[in-house]
C-alpha cells in the first residue's frame, strides 16, 4: 500500500502510525515508515507521517525514531487529537531537541488534526501556537465521537439525518483560524471510497467555504479532489480578465472597473491573483 501511494498522483502522502495500526504492530509500522522514507521514490510529493497522539505511550518514540532515522527525508509530522496550544508547544519542543541532536538540516513542518470538542474550542490558540505549523485538518470521525453522535458516513440507513451541512460551523471555525494564521485548511477524509458522488459532494461543500484541499484514503478519490479544489479553465480565464481589467483601471486612476456589467475592485483582484497563483503552482499555466 505504501508503494502504491508513492506511485500515485496524490500531492501529499501521510503514512500512518496511529489509528490504522493496532498496538502490537506499531513498532513494526515505524520500521516500515523508516524503510519507505529511505528507499521509495517520493519524487516531489510532500511526505508526512501521522504519529500517535500525545496522550499515548507511543508518541515520543514515534518522533524520536522518525527524526533520528529519516528526519532529512520527511517534510511534515501530522499530529492527531490536538486539543490546545500547549500540545503544539510539546511537539515543537521535542522536534527542536531531537533535530538538533540528530543534525537534521531542515526543520520539519507540523500539521495538526483538530478532532475534539476541546480542539474546536481552542482552535484559535492552536493555529497561532508555532511558526512550524503548515495546516489545520478537520477530523470528523473522532469529533463525532467527542460530541457523542454517530459519524454520518457510518450511520447508513439507520435514520441519521440533519437538515443541512452537519459540519458547517466546525469547518468555519477551523477555516477562519487557519486563514488568520496563514495556514492551509484541509478537510478530513471521506470513509466510503466506493461512493465517489458522496466524496465529491463533501469536497464541494468545504471548497465553497474556502478549504484548500481534502485528505483521501483511496487513489480513486484523487482526481475528484484535484478537480474540485483546483481552479478550472473557466476560473483561470475569468481570473485573467479581472487581473487585466484592474490593471487597466490602475493605469486610469480607478479603484474599481466595470467587467461585463459587474463592478470589480481590489478584493476581486486579490482573489483572482490567488487563482492564477494556484494554477501556476499545480502546472495548469506557466
Secondary structure, 3 states (H helix, E strand, C coil): CHHHHHCCCCCEEEEECCCCCCHHHHHHHHHHHHHHHHHCCCCCCEEEEEECCCCCCCHHHHHHHHHHHHCCCCCEEEECCCCCHHHHHHHHHHHHHHHHHHCCCCCCEEEEEECCHHHHHCHHHHHCCCCCEEEEEECHHHHHHHHCCCCHHHHCCCCCCCCCCCCHHHHHHHHHHHHHCCCEEEECCCCCCCCHHHHHHHHHHHHHHCCCEECCCCHHHHHHHHHHHCCCHHHHHHHHHHHHHHHHHHHCCCCCEEECCEEECHHHHHHHHHHHHHHHHCCCCC
